[in-house]
Amino acid sequence: MATTVTRLELTPHVLQVWRRHMGWTQEQACRWYGCSIRAWQYWESGDRRIPFPLVRRIQAGGALKAALKAALREVQRARAAHAAAIRVQREDR
């Protein structure tokens, strides 16, 4: 059974993580998709909605699942670092 990816699952952060996972700069991603660099910057910053055809193209490439896992790992690391910083602050009191 194929997983359906919606626009909501491809957040600006996940788009950026996906691009980095591919080893691409914004300019390289633009060439791959055929858009302006400004459009890509808007999508990654969250200033504009990510077009569904882009979501489908990324999904077809098969790298979206890996990017989602990478994004989750980043969030988990950030939460762990934040929790550690709070523990240190509490210990210093």
C-alpha positions as CSV (number, residue, x, y, z in Angstrom):
1,M,0.0,0.0,0.0
2,A,1.5,3.3,-1.1
3,T,1.7,6.2,1.4
4,T,0.0,9.4,0.3
5,V,1.9,12.5,1.1
6,T,0.0,15.7,1.5
7,R,1.2,19.2,1.4
8,L,0.8,19.4,5.2
9,E,3.5,16.7,5.7
10,L,6.0,18.6,3.6
11,T,6.7,21.5,5.9
12,P,9.3,24.2,5.1
13,H,11.7,22.6,7.6
14,V,11.3,19.1,6.0
15,L,11.8,20.6,2.5
16,Q,15.0,22.1,3.7
17,V,16.1,18.9,5.4
18,W,15.2,16.9,2.2
19,R,17.3,19.3,0.1
20,R,20.3,18.9,2.4
21,H,19.7,15.2,2.5
22,M,20.1,15.2,-1.3
23,G,23.3,17.2,-0.9
24,W,22.0,20.1,-2.9
25,T,22.2,23.9,-2.6
26,Q,19.0,25.9,-3.1
27,E,20.2,26.7,-6.6
28,Q,20.7,23.0,-7.5
29,A,17.2,22.2,-6.2
30,C,15.8,25.0,-8.3
31,R,17.4,23.6,-11.4
32,W,16.1,20.2,-10.6
33,Y,12.5,21.5,-10.1
34,G,12.6,24.3,-12.7
35,C,11.8,27.3,-10.5
36,S,13.4,30.5,-9.4
37,I,15.7,30.6,-6.4
38,R,13.4,33.1,-4.8
39,A,10.4,30.8,-5.1
40,W,12.5,28.0,-3.4
41,Q,13.5,30.5,-0.6
42,Y,9.9,31.4,-0.1
43,W,8.9,27.7,0.3
44,E,11.8,27.0,2.7
45,S,11.0,30.0,4.8
46,G,7.3,29.3,5.0
47,D,6.4,32.6,3.3
48,R,4.6,30.7,0.5
49,R,2.8,27.3,0.3
50,I,4.8,24.5,-1.1
51,P,3.2,23.5,-4.5
52,F,1.6,20.1,-4.5
53,P,3.4,19.1,-7.8
54,L,6.7,19.6,-5.9
55,V,5.5,17.4,-3.1
56,R,4.5,14.7,-5.7
57,R,7.9,15.0,-7.5
58,I,9.8,14.6,-4.2
59,Q,7.6,11.7,-3.2
60,A,8.3,10.0,-6.6
61,G,12.0,10.3,-6.0
62,G,11.6,8.2,-2.8
63,A,13.8,10.4,-0.6
64,L,11.0,12.0,1.3
65,K,10.8,9.3,3.9
66,A,14.5,9.6,4.6
67,A,14.2,13.3,4.9
68,L,11.3,13.0,7.3
69,K,13.3,10.6,9.5
70,A,16.2,13.1,9.4
71,A,13.9,16.0,10.4
72,L,12.6,13.9,13.3
73,R,16.2,13.1,14.4
74,E,17.0,16.9,14.3
75,V,14.0,17.7,16.4
76,Q,14.8,14.9,18.9
77,R,18.4,16.2,19.2
78,A,17.2,19.8,19.7
79,R,14.8,18.7,22.4
80,A,17.5,16.7,24.2
81,A,19.9,19.6,24.0
82,H,17.2,22.0,25.4
83,A,16.4,19.6,28.2
84,A,20.1,19.3,29.1
85,A,20.4,23.1,29.1
86,I,17.5,23.4,31.5
87,R,19.0,20.8,33.8
88,V,22.3,22.7,33.9
89,Q,20.4,26.0,34.7
90,R,18.5,24.3,37.5
91,E,21.7,22.8,38.9
92,D,23.4,26.2,38.9
93,R,20.6,27.7,41.1
